[in-house]
Amino acid sequence: MRIPRAVAAAACVSLLTLAACSNKADDPRAAEYPGAYLYGTDGNMSNSIADFLKEKPGALNGMKGTLPMTPLDGAFVAKLRAITPGLKDFTYAGETYDAVVVAALAAQQAGSTDPADIAKYINGVTTDGLACKTPAQCLSMARKGDDIAYRGITVRYGFTDAGEPATTMYATMHFDASNQVDSGKTEFLGTGNESDVSSTKAPKPVKDGKSSTPLTIGGLLPQHGGLAPALPPMAAAAKLAITEINAAGGVLGKPVKWIDGDDGTDPKVARATINSHKAAGVSVLIGPAGSGVAVATLPDAVRNGLIMFSPSNTSSTLSTADDKGLYFRTAPSDILQARALADVMVRDGGRRYAIIARNDDYGTKLANDTKKELINAGVSESEIRSFTYQLTDDGNVKDENELVRIAQEIKSAQLDGVLIVGFYEDSAQAIAKLVDASVLIRH
């Protein structure tokens, strides 16, 4: 399904002055060139990016982009805000909640807290079986030995054989002049293919399973680093899921135990946390947040025999990773996001684009997938300019002068659209350089 075509505004502004474009005779560029639309992705499309652009008021005005998100009902949002008052973003909250719940249900059906046993049931919990929606309802059915098909916040259809959603929804977000997301303009796009749902049957559920040890789930979430702004909604959702699971009697006769852990948006930090969780008896890791960290540390999780279940990894690389059956995600592959993002971009009528991406697995893969989808939509390959910026070992921009050079090239090219594929802080740095170069951005 496609989103209804948005009405494109004809006005444009200079990001530097935030003043309306002049049509005076002494300003021929403004008269002939209306400016470029600014686009973003799930790594930067939330209110948290504004924290890095306080000295550039209005810099995000008109920016739009995609984010894996199902419409969240008011009751779920209210529960999250009861845990974290003032929560301003809900990025990957639904996906985090569902990852915890699916892992718990799989353990109950397996009758075991052993990661290898749990992994055999995870896909099956989402596919064929009796539909159930809440932890209480699903756990009650699972204890009876029923085959269940969890239908939660974002899991509305089954997983593929690769352990990821076969179908999903994306929100198209729009920023306003205050550098905040205008929720009134948010649209939703469904994508994916129901025929990709796994047909592999899980083993028979264990009825009335018990365990001498509690199911222990370990957080591997971004308490520090480039994705730290995404932590609050994910942490709140994980806590909510654990609370509701335990209120429903827990798993295998015992309350589920949660142990916090940091991925640091850094493979070195994530590896240390994985080792610590292994020593603490963790069976399931919830995270990491970033795809690059997951690609780098999945071998560590496999070596430790732990399930890695991420609510926010989107790189297409992970669909075919050598995971020994231990990797899962509630976030969809970026192959699906690329299709949704290209749809958003081409409906604005542009034909000439620049894609600026962070040079890691997330950035380069999504940039390349989006480029392919733009070409499939009829955009000439020669009219798409691709740029990457290098990163330090801990994921920060290595050389801001590289962003300056990119901004100058984009200014000279006078393109129809500029896509930023990055995390919060580095995306803000790239946008700031466009501001400083006086690139015209359309609203």
C-alpha positions as CSV (number, residue, x, y, z in Angstrom):
1,M,0.0,0.0,0.0
2,R,1.2,3.5,-0.8
3,I,0.8,6.6,1.4
4,P,-1.5,9.3,0.1
5,R,0.4,11.8,-1.9
6,A,1.4,14.7,0.3
7,V,0.9,18.3,-0.9
8,A,4.3,19.7,-1.6
9,A,4.8,23.3,-0.6
10,A,6.4,25.6,-3.2
11,A,8.2,27.7,-0.7
12,C,11.9,27.2,0.2
13,V,14.3,28.8,2.7
14,S,17.9,29.3,3.1
15,L,19.0,27.1,6.0
16,L,21.5,29.7,7.0
17,T,19.1,32.6,7.3
18,L,15.8,30.7,7.6
19,A,14.3,33.4,5.4
20,A,12.0,32.9,2.5
21,C,13.7,32.5,-0.9
22,S,14.0,35.7,-2.8
23,N,12.6,36.0,-6.4
24,K,14.4,39.3,-7.1
25,A,16.1,39.8,-10.4
26,D,19.5,40.0,-8.6
27,D,19.0,36.5,-7.2
28,P,18.8,34.3,-10.3
29,R,19.6,31.1,-8.4
30,A,16.5,31.5,-6.1
31,A,14.3,32.3,-9.1
32,E,15.4,29.2,-11.0
33,Y,16.2,26.7,-8.2
34,P,13.6,26.0,-5.6
35,G,15.9,24.0,-3.3
36,A,16.3,20.4,-2.2
37,Y,14.1,18.4,0.0
38,L,15.9,17.0,3.1
39,Y,15.3,13.3,4.0
40,G,16.2,11.1,6.9
41,T,16.0,7.5,8.1
42,D,15.4,5.6,11.3
43,G,18.8,6.5,12.7
44,N,17.9,10.2,12.9
45,M,14.1,10.7,12.5
46,S,13.1,11.5,16.1
47,N,13.0,14.6,18.3
48,S,16.3,13.7,19.9
49,I,18.3,14.9,16.9
50,A,17.2,18.5,17.8
51,D,19.5,18.3,20.9
52,F,22.5,18.5,18.6
53,L,21.1,21.4,16.6
54,K,20.4,23.9,19.3
55,E,22.5,26.5,17.5
56,K,20.7,25.9,14.2
57,P,17.0,26.8,14.9
58,G,14.7,25.7,12.2
59,A,17.4,23.6,10.5
60,L,15.2,20.6,10.3
61,N,12.1,22.5,9.1
62,G,10.7,20.4,6.3
63,M,12.9,17.3,6.8
64,K,11.0,14.1,6.3
65,G,11.9,10.4,6.4
66,T,11.0,6.9,7.4
67,L,11.0,5.0,10.7
68,P,9.9,1.4,11.4
69,M,6.8,2.1,13.5
70,T,3.3,0.8,13.9
71,P,0.6,3.2,15.2
72,L,0.8,3.0,18.9
73,D,-2.4,3.0,20.9
74,G,-3.0,5.5,23.7
75,A,-2.9,2.8,26.4
76,F,0.5,1.5,25.5
77,V,1.9,5.1,25.3
78,A,0.4,5.9,28.7
79,K,2.1,2.8,30.2
80,L,5.5,3.9,28.8
81,R,5.0,7.4,30.1
82,A,4.1,6.0,33.6
83,I,7.5,4.3,33.6
84,T,9.4,7.3,32.1
85,P,7.5,10.5,32.6
86,G,8.1,13.1,29.9
87,L,9.1,10.5,27.3
88,K,9.2,12.4,24.0
89,D,10.0,9.7,21.5
90,F,8.8,6.2,21.0
91,T,11.4,5.0,18.5
92,Y,11.6,1.2,18.7
93,A,9.5,1.0,21.9
94,G,7.0,-1.4,20.4
95,E,9.8,-3.5,18.9
96,T,11.6,-3.8,22.2
97,Y,8.4,-4.7,24.1
98,D,7.7,-7.4,21.5
99,A,11.2,-8.8,21.5
100,V,11.1,-9.4,25.3
101,V,7.6,-10.9,25.1
102,V,8.4,-13.2,22.2
103,A,11.5,-14.5,24.0
104,A,9.6,-15.2,27.2
105,L,6.8,-17.0,25.3
106,A,9.4,-19.1,23.4
107,A,11.0,-20.1,26.7
108,Q,7.6,-21.1,28.2
109,Q,6.8,-23.2,25.1
110,A,10.2,-24.8,25.2
111,G,9.9,-25.6,28.8
112,S,13.5,-24.5,29.2
113,T,15.7,-21.5,29.8
114,D,18.5,-23.0,27.7
115,P,19.1,-20.5,24.8
116,A,19.4,-23.3,22.2
117,D,16.0,-24.7,23.2
118,I,14.4,-21.2,23.3
119,A,15.7,-20.4,19.8
120,K,13.8,-23.3,18.3
121,Y,10.5,-21.8,19.3
122,I,10.9,-18.1,18.6
123,N,9.8,-18.1,15.0
124,G,7.0,-20.5,15.8
125,V,5.6,-18.2,18.5
126,T,4.8,-15.7,15.8
127,T,3.5,-18.0,13.0
128,D,0.9,-20.8,13.0
129,G,-1.2,-21.2,16.1
130,L,-4.0,-19.6,18.1
131,A,-3.7,-15.8,18.0
132,C,-3.1,-14.1,21.3
133,K,-2.3,-10.4,22.1
134,T,-1.1,-9.9,25.7
135,P,1.5,-11.6,27.8
136,A,-1.2,-12.8,30.2
137,Q,-3.3,-14.3,27.5
138,C,-0.4,-15.8,25.6
139,L,1.3,-17.3,28.7
140,S,-1.9,-18.9,29.9
141,M,-2.3,-20.6,26.5
142,A,1.3,-21.6,26.4
143,R,1.2,-23.2,29.8
144,K,-1.7,-25.4,28.5
145,G,0.6,-26.6,25.7
146,D,-1.3,-24.6,23.0
147,D,0.4,-23.5,19.8
148,I,0.3,-19.7,19.9
149,A,0.7,-16.9,17.4
150,Y,1.6,-13.8,19.2
151,R,0.1,-10.6,17.8
152,G,1.5,-7.8,19.9
153,I,2.4,-4.1,19.4
154,T,4.5,-4.4,16.2
155,V,4.4,-8.2,15.5
156,R,1.2,-8.3,13.5
157,Y,2.3,-11.2,11.3
158,G,4.8,-14.0,11.4
159,F,8.6,-14.0,11.2
160,T,10.5,-15.3,8.2
161,D,13.0,-18.2,8.4
162,A,15.7,-15.6,9.1
163,G,13.9,-14.7,12.3
164,E,12.7,-11.2,11.3
165,P,9.3,-9.7,10.4
166,A,7.8,-10.7,7.0
167,T,5.7,-7.6,7.0
168,T,6.0,-4.3,8.8
169,M,4.9,-0.7,8.9
170,Y,6.9,2.5,8.5
171,A,6.0,5.9,9.7
172,T,6.8,8.9,7.5
173,M,7.8,11.6,9.9
174,H,7.9,15.4,9.2
175,F,9.9,18.0,11.2
176,D,8.5,21.5,11.7
177,A,10.1,24.9,12.3
178,S,10.8,24.2,15.9
179,N,13.1,21.2,14.9
180,Q,10.4,18.8,16.3
181,V,8.4,16.1,14.7
182,D,5.0,17.3,13.7
183,S,2.9,14.2,14.8
184,G,-0.1,15.6,13.0
185,K,1.6,14.9,9.6
186,T,2.8,11.4,10.4
187,E,1.7,8.9,7.8
188,F,2.0,5.1,7.8
189,L,3.1,2.7,5.0
190,G,2.7,-1.0,5.1
191,T,5.3,-3.1,3.3
192,G,6.7,-6.6,3.1
193,N,5.2,-9.9,1.9
194,E,3.0,-12.3,3.9
195,S,4.2,-15.2,1.8
196,D,7.7,-14.9,3.3
197,V,6.4,-16.1,6.7
198,S,8.3,-19.2,7.9
199,S,6.5,-22.5,7.2
200,T,8.9,-24.4,9.4
201,K,7.1,-26.0,12.3
202,A,8.4,-25.5,15.9
203,P,8.7,-28.5,18.1
204,K,5.6,-29.4,20.1
205,P,5.1,-27.1,23.0
206,V,5.8,-28.3,26.5
207,K,2.7,-28.3,28.7
208,D,3.1,-26.9,32.3
209,G,6.8,-26.5,31.9
210,K,8.8,-25.7,35.1
211,S,12.4,-24.6,35.6
212,S,14.8,-24.7,38.6
213,T,16.3,-21.4,37.4
214,P,14.5,-18.2,36.2
215,L,14.6,-17.0,32.7
216,T,17.2,-14.2,32.7
217,I,17.2,-11.6,30.0
218,G,20.1,-9.2,29.6
219,G,19.8,-5.7,28.1
220,L,22.3,-4.8,25.4
221,L,21.0,-1.3,24.8
222,P,22.7,2.0,24.0
223,Q,23.3,3.6,27.4
224,H,26.2,5.5,25.8
225,G,27.5,6.4,22.4
226,G,25.9,7.6,19.2
227,L,22.6,5.9,19.7
228,A,22.2,6.8,23.4
229,P,19.3,9.2,22.6
230,A,17.3,6.2,21.5
231,L,17.6,4.5,24.9
232,P,14.6,6.0,26.9
233,P,11.8,4.5,24.9
234,M,13.5,1.1,24.5
235,A,14.4,0.9,28.2
236,A,10.8,1.8,29.2
237,A,9.4,-0.8,26.9
238,A,11.6,-3.5,28.2
239,K,10.7,-2.7,31.7
240,L,7.0,-2.7,30.8
241,A,7.3,-6.1,29.2
242,I,9.1,-7.7,32.1
243,T,6.5,-6.2,34.6
244,E,3.6,-7.5,32.6
245,I,5.1,-10.9,32.1
246,N,5.8,-11.3,35.8
247,A,2.4,-10.0,36.7
248,A,1.0,-12.8,34.6
249,G,2.9,-15.4,36.6
250,G,6.3,-15.3,34.9
251,V,7.9,-18.0,32.8
252,L,8.2,-21.7,33.8
253,G,6.9,-20.9,37.3
254,K,9.3,-18.2,38.2
255,P,9.6,-14.4,37.7
256,V,11.7,-13.4,34.7
257,K,14.9,-11.6,35.7
258,W,16.2,-8.6,33.8
259,I,19.8,-7.4,34.0
260,D,20.7,-4.0,32.5
261,G,23.6,-3.8,30.1
262,D,25.2,-1.3,27.8
263,D,26.2,-1.8,24.1
264,G,27.9,1.6,24.1
265,T,27.2,1.9,20.4
266,D,30.6,0.4,20.3
267,P,31.6,-3.3,19.7
268,K,34.2,-3.2,22.4
269,V,31.7,-2.2,25.0
270,A,29.1,-4.6,23.7
271,R,31.5,-7.5,23.8
272,A,32.3,-6.8,27.5
273,T,28.6,-6.7,28.3
274,I,28.0,-10.0,26.4
275,N,30.7,-11.7,28.5
276,S,29.3,-10.2,31.7
277,H,25.8,-11.4,30.8
278,K,27.1,-14.9,30.1
279,A,28.7,-15.1,33.5
280,A,25.4,-13.9,35.1
281,G,23.4,-16.7,33.5
282,V,21.6,-14.6,30.8
283,S,19.9,-16.6,28.1
284,V,18.6,-13.9,25.8
285,L,20.3,-10.6,24.9
286,I,17.9,-7.7,24.0
287,G,20.0,-5.7,21.6
288,P,22.3,-4.3,20.4
289,A,20.8,-1.2,19.0
290,G,23.1,-0.5,16.0
291,S,23.5,-2.9,13.1
292,G,27.2,-2.3,12.9
293,V,27.6,-3.4,16.6
294,A,25.5,-6.4,15.9
295,V,27.5,-7.5,12.9
296,A,30.7,-7.1,14.9
297,T,29.5,-8.9,18.0
298,L,27.2,-11.6,16.8
299,P,30.1,-14.1,16.7
300,D,30.7,-13.3,20.4
301,A,27.0,-14.1,21.3
302,V,27.2,-17.3,19.2
303,R,30.4,-18.3,20.9
304,N,28.8,-17.8,24.3
305,G,25.7,-19.7,23.2
306,L,23.4,-16.7,23.8
307,I,20.4,-15.6,21.8
308,M,20.8,-12.1,20.3
309,F,17.4,-10.5,19.8
310,S,17.5,-7.0,18.6
311,P,14.6,-4.5,18.5
312,S,16.4,-2.1,16.2
313,N,18.9,-3.7,13.9
314,T,17.9,-3.1,10.3
315,S,20.9,-3.9,8.1
316,S,20.2,-6.4,5.4
317,T,23.5,-8.1,6.1
318,L,22.0,-9.7,9.3
319,S,19.4,-11.6,7.3
320,T,22.0,-14.0,6.1
321,A,24.6,-13.8,8.9
322,D,26.1,-17.1,10.2
323,D,24.2,-17.0,13.5
324,K,23.8,-20.8,14.2
325,G,20.1,-20.1,14.7
326,L,20.6,-17.6,17.5
327,Y,19.9,-14.2,16.0
328,F,16.4,-12.7,15.8
329,R,15.0,-9.2,15.4
330,T,11.6,-7.4,15.6
331,A,12.9,-4.6,13.4
332,P,12.6,-5.1,9.7
333,S,15.4,-5.4,7.2
334,D,16.5,-2.2,5.5
335,I,15.5,-3.7,2.2
336,L,12.0,-2.9,3.3
337,Q,12.9,0.5,4.6
338,A,14.7,1.4,1.3
339,R,11.4,0.7,-0.6
340,A,9.4,2.9,1.8
341,L,12.0,5.6,1.7
342,A,12.3,5.7,-2.0
343,D,8.5,6.0,-2.2
344,V,8.6,9.0,0.0
345,M,11.4,10.6,-2.1
346,V,10.0,10.1,-5.6
347,R,6.5,11.2,-4.7
348,D,8.0,14.7,-4.3
349,G,8.8,14.7,-8.0
350,G,12.6,14.9,-7.7
351,R,15.0,13.4,-10.2
352,R,18.4,14.3,-8.9
353,Y,19.6,13.3,-5.4
354,A,22.5,13.1,-3.0
355,I,22.8,10.4,-0.4
356,I,25.1,11.1,2.5
357,A,25.8,8.1,4.7
358,R,28.0,7.1,7.6
359,N,30.6,4.6,6.6
360,D,29.5,1.5,8.5
361,D,27.3,-1.5,7.8
362,Y,24.1,0.4,8.6
363,G,24.9,3.5,6.6
364,T,26.4,2.0,3.5
365,K,23.9,-0.8,3.2
366,L,20.8,1.4,3.6
367,A,22.3,4.0,1.2
368,N,22.9,1.4,-1.4
369,D,19.5,-0.3,-1.0
370,T,17.8,3.1,-1.3
371,K,19.8,4.0,-4.4
372,K,18.7,0.7,-6.0
373,E,15.0,1.4,-5.1
374,L,15.3,4.9,-6.6
375,I,16.7,3.5,-9.8
376,N,13.8,0.9,-9.8
377,A,11.4,3.8,-9.5
378,G,12.8,5.4,-12.7
379,V,15.6,7.7,-11.3
380,S,18.7,7.7,-13.5
381,E,21.7,6.2,-11.8
382,S,23.8,9.1,-13.1
383,E,21.6,11.5,-11.2
384,I,22.3,10.0,-7.8
385,R,25.4,11.2,-6.0
386,S,26.6,9.0,-3.2
387,F,28.8,10.3,-0.3
388,T,30.2,8.6,2.8
389,Y,31.9,10.1,5.8
390,Q,34.5,8.2,7.8
391,L,34.0,7.3,11.5
392,T,36.3,6.9,14.5
393,D,36.5,3.6,16.3
394,D,33.8,4.7,18.7
395,G,31.5,5.8,15.8
396,N,31.9,9.5,15.8
397,V,32.7,11.7,12.7
398,K,36.4,11.3,12.0
399,D,36.9,14.5,10.0
400,E,34.3,17.3,9.9
401,N,36.2,18.8,6.9
402,E,34.9,15.8,5.0
403,L,31.3,16.9,5.7
404,V,32.3,20.5,4.6
405,R,33.5,19.2,1.2
406,I,30.3,17.2,0.8
407,A,28.1,20.2,1.6
408,Q,29.9,22.4,-0.9
409,E,29.5,19.8,-3.7
410,I,25.8,19.5,-2.9
411,K,25.4,23.3,-3.0
412,S,27.0,23.5,-6.4
413,A,25.0,20.6,-7.8
414,Q,21.6,22.1,-6.9
415,L,19.8,18.8,-6.4
416,D,16.2,17.9,-5.8
417,G,16.8,16.0,-2.6
418,V,19.4,15.1,0.0
419,L,19.1,12.0,2.1
420,I,21.1,11.7,5.4
421,V,21.7,8.1,6.5
422,G,23.3,8.3,10.0
423,F,22.8,8.4,13.7
424,Y,21.6,11.4,15.7
425,E,24.8,13.4,16.4
426,D,26.6,12.7,13.1
427,S,23.5,13.3,11.1
428,A,23.1,16.7,12.9
429,Q,26.7,17.5,12.0
430,A,26.1,16.8,8.3
431,I,23.0,18.9,8.4
432,A,24.8,21.7,10.2
433,K,27.4,21.7,7.4
434,L,24.6,22.1,4.8
435,V,23.4,25.0,6.9
436,D,26.8,26.6,6.9
437,A,27.1,26.1,3.1
438,S,23.7,27.9,2.6
439,V,22.2,24.9,0.8
440,L,18.6,25.7,0.0
441,I,16.1,23.4,1.6
442,R,12.5,23.2,0.5
443,H,9.6,23.0,2.9
